[in-house]
Amino acid sequence: MSIHEECGVFGVIAPEPCDVGSICYYGLYALQHRGQESCGIVVNDDGVFVSHKDIGLVSEVFSGESLSGLPKGTMAVAHARYGTTGGTNRNNCQPIEVNHQKGRMALAHNGNLSNAAELRNELELTGAIFHTTSDTETIAYIITKERLRTSSIEDAVSCAMNTLDGAYSLVLMSPQKMICARDPYGFRPLCYGKTADGMYVVASESCAIKAVGAEVIRDVEPGEILVFSKNGVVSRKEHCGRKEKRLCIFEYIYFARPDSVIDGVSVHAARVQAGRILAQTHPVEADIVIGVPDSGLDAALGYSRASGIPYGIGLIKNKYIGRTFIAPGDRLDKVKIKLAAVEDAVRNKRVVLIDDSIVRGTTSGRIVKLLREAGAKEIHMRISSPPFLHPCYYGTDIDSEEHLIACKHSVSEISDMIGTDSLGYLPVERLGSLIGNSGFCSACFDGNYPTTVPSDTRKDRFEQRLSDRKKGN
């Protein structure tokens, strides 16, 4: 088991009809690291919504024919998904589209609601029929419900935010407007920018805004709603400041691309700083520092700079195998397919190995074995995050303490289990040093949850409910 991505959201609004589908395509490509299960694009062609969604990578779902089949338009929203709630099936592909009495809406969502089960129960008791098993549909229902009794889509989003609890960065589209919103805690990143020819783009990360040739304007503030229309951009801040900021710290450690800047802090710089802290708190005599591609590389560079131990490339990642790679059978070690050791770099060397996390320990043990087989004399593993001790309810795929090796074993025991000569984690009290402030969520490390813990924490809770109902029939 390894930690999986969040989701990536993207939106564009142009002053004149153009190929907004292709712009979303490039934006999703830049956000592919955030979700590799499915993706989708919905284009607004003068109030008519045309979409294409399916399971697979962006390059697989949007072949030349499917992409060219999307019309020109003035707006589009897009989504790359990894499902932290709900199964992997086409029904759960986003953006979700809704037809209602006052028009249409397409919604893309990153995050998890902590009160999704309660809200879904309430909606079902009023007659709502759900077609997906993701909590994004719950958000769509609540916004639609509010839209039927408010004068605008932005008012509906604002009213819905009084009900929603947990993590959500949203991009949604009505026939005339594009709206983005970030939950009052700011769990998940969201930013926007503008191109030279007047298009506004919204994305989970700044790397996607730059990928489509736009300049980043700023991050969306926690609790803020931005309304994009032919009249420009309007900011609504009635929900800002209601909660203490709790951006997921693991965005900096693992999720985000290193060239992104989130809430004014460089992801690359945060990871380099993590490496420096590891060198200070867990020093060791060694000959080379290497990182596990990709998220361990920046931290390895920081460890090298702080310790004076030379930085090197000791592991090579197969660029053509994504994290969704499925091996045909179990005869071959998947780690050996994805990673290869550079024997000349590690043979007869004392190696400091930097990685972002240890979940079950299985993958870490295989990587250590790979380096041993390549001739490494000593392996001292350093982890650029604290030990995972608690599940996450805000979008990270950590849903059971029974799967977390650190819940059952000490650091020395884990070191023996994965075959290292020593093991050291980033101290939990030093997490704030990565980003220079205290406004972050570290509940998966320290159990300090900003919201009420959900009563049903299973990832498949909505599929199980459907299964139970079928048995009842």
Disulfide bonds with the S-S distance in Angstrom:
none
